[in-house]
Amino acid sequence: MSTEDIFDARILESIEGLLDDLLSPENPISASGLVRIYDAMRYSALAGGKRLRPYLTVASADLFGVSRTYSVRAGCAIELVHCYSLIHDDLPAMDNSDLRRGHPTSHIAYDDATAILAGDGLLTEAFAVLASAETHPDAGVRTTLVSQLAAAAGASGMVGGQMMDILAETGVAEAEDVELLQSLKTGALIRVSCRFGGYLAEANEDHIMAVDTFAARLGLAFQITDDLLDVSGSEASTGKPVGRDAANQKPTFVDLLGEAGAHKKAAQLICEAKDQLACFSTDIQPLTRIAEFILRRQA
Ligand code: GRG
């Protein structure tokens, strides 16, 4: 099962088109340094990827009837942060990986310094997108988007989870430690992707909680299926090296629960995620389909 079977092609096209626009310099550039940094940012951000996070923002915002002009922009800001995190994660100082989304990683295609700067450029651009009135006419909503993405991506979110992951490489971890680490490293961005839909709509707290809890369960299931793919997936389908967790002695859900137990836990989390959507009277099918896709994904 691939995203093409599940995701609405028009939404994916809008996401791809906007990412391309956002990463095109406003004025023609000729300085070789500027040409190189834009080239490197585009190389990583426009090189495929499932676009799960922006798709979640659009699907969550659709629950509340938010204009897609806003939700696609807000979702793309999160995708830019995600792309930066992948570039930096692949660096020799971190995961030291040479393949991502089926292509050589940024530091292989360019060099370490360019890869670091390309990640920095994508991260910074994300906040410029959220601060723009094109993302939402209400400055208070834009401030919420900026502060919530900063919290999800920063030291008490993804960056903190990545630090825990680096320190955990040599240790034996308990289930709660693995769950906390993953909820920060992977879960925080997935959760904020869904909450963005509610913030754009200025939805009530109960509805924001419902999409947040949906995403928290989904994010954990996503990480478990990521661990399963690292054990039993292939480089051809995932577009990245497999077997890295065991090679790097990283504690995973598969270590803790075994393959069958990990799959069972992911299935249970997906059921719990779908239950969260019961409070909505609008079309929950797009989010339900994403949840089911997470369980069966091969990439
Ligand atoms: C460097 C601050 C910093 C953080 C890195 C996201 C991350 C944190 C590391 C990536 C390592 C990894 C493989 C995590 C497992 C879950 C995950 C985020 C997988 C990649 O996300 P997908 O499958 O990727 O959505 P695509 O390529 O489809 O966008």
Residues whose N, C-alpha, C, O or C-beta is under 5 A from the ligand:
A	BS01	GRG	G49 K50 R51 L52 S85 H88 D89 R101 M158 V159 Q162 K185 T186 D226 A299
